[in-house]
Amino acid sequence: MSAFDRRNMIYFGLGTVGRDMFYALEANALIYYLSNVLTLPQSIFVATSLVFTVLRIFDALNDPVSGLIIDNVRSRYGKFKPPMLVGAIVGALCYMVFFTDFGLRDYRFVVVFGIAYILWDIFYGLNDIAYWSMLPSLSLNQKVREKMGAFARICANIGMYIIMVAWQPVTTALGNTPKAWTSVALVVTILMLLFQLFTIFGVREKRDVFESTQEKTTFRDMWHILTKNDQLFWTTISMSLFTIGYVTTATISIYFMEYVFGNKDLYPILALVVGVAQIIALVIFPAVSKHFKRAKLYFWSTILVICSYGLFFFAASNFIILLVAALFLFIGQAFIQLLMLMFLEDTIEYGQWKLGKRNESITLSVQPLINKIGGALATGIVSVALVISGIKQGDTAATTIDTPGKMVIRTAMVVIPLVLIVVGYLIYRWKYKIDEEMYVKMLRDLSDRGELNLDA
């Protein structure tokens, strides 16, 4: 890796530490804030959860439009950095609204929360699409992309697991009041904005590699890109199923530790082990990928996930076994997560090769779309599980649940995610065809057509 690429790798990766702290608090703790901190009536909690789920799915459909906007940006700062900055600032303002208690406990809470949440989703999505769309523009070399992607995922996981480990003990130490949660959200928001500056001011794009006279993309072009790129379609389906399963496990884990295992104070230790597992996996991924093709890595990662879920299901009374299961589960998960990103990025060159036009942002807009739909459906699964299990009964959460209720939580945490992840792998196995040899052929063809400058 050249010094130029190494600089870009570092500044690009550091930019997402705060972003993933920001996202992790919403994705993993917001539902707990609504169910166990705010004294919402059950009807308002259910209505809010429904709005939460429906709005997120609806907004996810807007992500390709955000990708279209980014692909059409023409500025002296490039097409990625301006929307990245706008998305971060507006998203930060909206974020603070739904982590602030205005004392509303009726339909007005649902309205205020819904408006703030949809606006946050739109602008955070704009930021997220711009951020990840920048990565393919930094290198065409698959191995360099893997190293950059792995480092970015390491930074993302550091940010995410700082929150996963710290949110429960920190909010508890501060009294677990709505005001305490607002303070935590404010600190996280400030860190998100500060870390984002590393990418905005530090990354240098290779704009001379790509043909610069490409016409602006229209709505008709956007639809054509999304519907005619078959590899993008199948990657999206496979990645969506994986994301729903993974996020469901992560979101419900605090309830598993509190109501099934019986000791939520051990949750930070579990989260720490999960974070270490993912970072270890991402650190070793570039070395492992030198010796194994991506298809084989995905297969063995899925086998590891299956075995770990099986161990997890029967480990409710032994914390050591629980930690071992979590360690191997999230090593496999981290490998799959990075592989999915690489598969998705390769569909950019595939789309250019097949359709004659390069559109990083529209193509990668499916990643936040996947994250949002996955997060929304995972939240829906968790919310239903909370009600069926008896955790959410009235204005407050239950202190204990019965054996059938524990089985509901265990099923939502292990069985449902496992089925989704396995089906996602099978779809990849049957439908994805961009292997290492085909990717090299696509680059050679694009270079011969004058659409890529491989010598730049």
N, C-alpha and C positions, 0 to 999 in steps of 0.2 A: 504494500500500500504506500502511495506517495505521501509526502509531507502535506500536500494540498488536500488530499483525500482524508488524511488523518485529522487535520484541522476541522474540516467539515464534519467528520464523524463526531468529534468531541462537542463542537458547538451545537450541532443538530440534536444530539442526544440530550445534552444538558437542558435544552429548551423544554423538554417534556417532563422533567422532574416535578415541577410545580403544577403543570397541567394535569398530571395523573393523580396528584394529591387532591386537586380540585374535583376531578371526576370521581375519584374513589369515595370521597365523603358523601357525595350525592348517591352514587350507585349502591354503596354498602351500608350507609348509616341513615339515609333520609327516611326510609321506611320505618326504622326503629324510632327515630325522632317523632314521627307521626303517630306510631302505635303506643309507645311507652313513655314519651316525655310530655307531649301535648295531651291534655285531657279532652280529647275529641270524643264526642258521642259515637257509638258504633256506626250509626247510619252515616254520619259525616265522614268517618274513616273509610267506610266502604265506598262512598261516593267519590272521595278524594282518590282512593286507589284506582277506581274505575277511570276517572279523568286522567290520572297519571298514566295509565296503560294506553288508553285510546289516543290521547294527545301525542304520546311518544311515537306510536305507530303512524299517526297522521303526519307528524312532522318529518318522520323518516322518509316519507315519500317526497318531501321537499328537498332532500339532500342532493339529488341529481341536479336540481335547479341551482343550488349553491355551487356545485361543481361547474355548471355551465357559466355562471357569473365569473368564477375564478379563472377558467380557461380563456375567457374573453378579456381579462384585465390586461391592459397595456400601460406600463409605467416605467419610469427610470429605476424603480426599485424591484422590478420583476413583477410576475403575476401572483406570487404566493404570499409575500410579506405584507402588503397592504390589507388584504382580507383577514390575514392571521391576526394583525394588530386590532382591527375593528372588532372582530369576533371576540377577542380576549376582553376588551374593555366593556363592551355592552353586555357580554355574558356575565362578567363579574358583578355588574349592577343588578341584574335580574336574580342572580344566585343569592344575593344577600336578602332579597325580598322573601324567598320561601324558607330561609333559615332565621327569619325574624318573627317573633310572636306579636301580632297586633291585637290580641285578645279576642279574635273572632272565633265563634264556636258553632256557627250555623251555616247556611248556604253561602254567606258572604266569604267564608274561609275558602270554600271550594272555588268560588269565582276568582278571588285574588290569587290563590295558589295556581289555578289553571292558567291564568294570563301570564304570571311570572314564569311558570314552568315552560310554556310553549315558546316564549321569547328567549329564555335561556337555551332551550334545545336548539332553536334556529341559529343563534349566534355562536354557541359553542360548537355546533356542527360546522359552521363556516370556518371557524378557527381550526378545527380538527381536520377537515378536508384539505385546507391549505397547507397545514403542517405535513401531513403524510404524503400529499401530492408532490411535495418538494423532494422527497427521498429519491424517486426514480430519475429525477433530473440531475442528480449529483454524480451518477455513474451508470454505465451500461453493463459493466462487468458483474456477472452474477455473484462471484465470490466477494467482491468489494461491497456490493449491496447487502450481502448476508452479514458481513462484519458491521456495516453501518446500521443495518436493521437490528442486529443483536445488541449493539451498544445502546441504541435508542430504547430497545425493550428492557435492557438492564436498568437504564435511568428511569424508564416508566415504572418498572416494578419497584425500584427503590422508593419513588414517590408514592406509589399505591400502597406499599406495605408499611411505610411510615404511618399512614392513616389507619390501615388495617390493625396494626399493633397498638397505636396510640389513642384512637378515638374513644374507646370504651374506658380505659383508666383515666384519661385526661378529663373527659366530661364528667365522670364520677367524682374525681377529685375536686372539680369546680362546682359540685352540687347537683349535677345532672338536671339543671333547670333550663328553661328555654333561653334565658339570658346567657348562660354558660355556652350553649350551643351556638348562639349568635357570635360570641367572641371567638370561638374556635373557627367558625366559618369565615370570619373576617381575616384572621391570621392566614388561613389557607388561601384565601383569595389574593391577598397581597403577595404571598410567595409565588402563586401562579403567574402573576404579572411580572415579577422580577425575573424569574427563570426564563420566561418567554423572550426576554431581551437578549439572551445568549444567541438564540437562533436568528432573531431579527437583525442583530448587528454583527454577528460573527460568521454566518454561513455565506459562502460564495458559490453561486450556481455556475454550471458549465453551459451557458446559453449558446455558445458557438457549436455545440454538438448537434443541435436540432435545427431543422429547417425553420428559418425565422419569418418566412413570408406566408405562412399558413393563414388562410382566411378565418374570420371569426366564426364561431360555432353557433348555429341556430337551434331553436327548439326541435325542429324536425331532425337535425343532425344528432341532437342529444338522444332522441327516441331511437334513431337508427343505431347509434353506438350501443345503447343499453340492450336492444333486442336482437341485434345481429351478431354480437360477440358471444358466441355460444360458450366459450371457455369462461368468460366473465359470469355468465348465468349460472353454470354448474358450480363454480367456485363460490358464488354468493349463497347458493342453497346449502352447500356443505358447511361453509363457514357460519351461516346463520344457526344451523342445528347445533354445531359445536358451541357457539356463543351462548345460546339459550341454556344449554346444559351446564356450562362452566359458571355462568353468572348466577344461576339458580343455586348451585352448591355454595358459592361464595356468599350470597345474600342471606341464605337461611342458616348459615353456620353459627351465628351468634345465638339464634334460638335453639339450635341443636345443643350447644354447650350449656345453655341455661336450663332448658326444660327436659332434655333427654339424658345428657351426661350428668347434669345436676350441679355444675360449677362454672358459672360464666366468668369467674375471675381467672380461669385458665385459658380463656379465649385469646388474650394477647400472646400467650406462649404458642398456641396453635397458629395464630396469624404470623408470628415471627418465623416459625419453621416453614410455613408455606412460602413466605417471602424469600428466605434463604434458599429453598429448593428451586424457586424460579430463577433467582440470580445465578445459582450454580449451573443450571441448565443452559442459560443464555451465554454464560462465560465459556462453557465447553462446546457450545454448538458449532462455532466456526471450525474447531479442530476435528470434531466428529464428522462434520459434513465433507471434509476432505477425503474421507475413506468410505463414505456410504452415499448412495444417491438419495435424492429427496423421497422417492416413493418408498424405499426401504426404511428410512427414518420415520416416516409417517406410520408405517405398519407397526414397527416395534414400539413407537410411542403410544399408539392406540392399545396394544397389548398390555403395556405397563399401566395405562389408565384403567383398563378393565379389571386387572388383578387388584389394583389399589382400591377401586370402588368396592370390590368384593370383600376385601379386608376391612374397609371402613364400615360396611353394613353390620358386621358382627363385632365391632370393637367398642361398643358404647360404654362398657364398664372398665376398660383398661386404657389409661391415658397414653402409655408408652406405645401400644399397638396403634392407637389413634394417630400419634405423631408419625410413626413409621409409614402408615397408610397415606397420610397427608403429604409426607416428604416425596414419596414416589409418584403419587397422583399428580402433584403440581410440577414435578420434573417433566413428566410426560406431557402435561398440559402446556407448559412453556415451550417445549419443542413444537407441538402442534400449532400453537399461536404464532410462532415465528414463521413456520412453514406456510401457514395460511397467508401471511403478509407477503411472502415471496411469491406464492402462487398468484396472488392478486396483482402484484406489480408486473409479473411476466405477461399478464393479459393486456397490459398497455401496448407492448410491442406486438403482441398477437393481433390486437385490434388495428394497429397501424398497418401491419403486414396484410391483414385480410380486407380492411375497409378503406385503407388509403389515407387515414387521418389520425394524428396523435392527439389524444385528449387525456392527460394524466388526471386532472381533477374530476372530470365526469366519471372516469373509470373508478378512481379511488373514492368517489363519493359513496360507493356502496359499502365502504368500511364503516363510517359512522351510521349509515342506514342499518347495517347489520347490528352494530352495537346498540342502537336505539331500539330496534325491534326486539333484539335479543334481551336487552335490559327490561323493556316493557313487558314482554311475555314472561320473563323470569319473575318480575315483580308481581305480575298477575298470579303466577303459580304460588309464590310465597304468600301473597295476601289471602288467597283461597285456603291455603294450608293453615294459616294462622286462625282463620275463622272455624274451619272444620275441626281442627285439633283442640279448640277451646281456649287458645291463648288470648284471642281478642274476643271478649264477651260483651263488655259494656263500655263505659267511659275509660276504664283502665285495663291494663293487661293482667291476666291471671298469674298467680304466683307458682302454681303447679298444674300439671295436666295428667290425665289417666293414661293407662297403657295403650289403648287404641289411638289416643292423641299423639303419643310418642311415635307410634308406627306411622302415622300420617307425616310427621316431620322427617322421620328417617327415609320414608319413601320419596318425599319431595327432594331430599338432599342427595340421595344415592340412586334410586331406581330410575326415576324419570330422566335425570341428566345422563346416566349411562346409556339408556336406550337412544337418546338423541345424538350423543357423540358417536356411537357405533353406526347409526344410520348415516350420519354425515360422512364418516370414513368410507362407507360402501358406495356412496354417490361419487366421491372423489375417485375411488378405484375404478368404477365403471365408466366415468365420463371425462375425466381430466386427461389431456394428451400432450401438454407442453412439458416434455422432459428436457434434459440438458442438451441433447442432440438437436431437437427441434428448435430450441431457443437460438442456438448458434446459427442454424440455417436461416431463421427469420432475420437475424441481424445482418447476415451476409446479403440476403435478398434486398433488405431495406437500404443497405449501403450501395448496392449495385443500382438501385432505383434513384439514388441521390437524395434519399430522405433522412439519412443519418451520416454523420461524419465521424467514422470510427477512429480517425487519426488525431482528432482534436484533443 
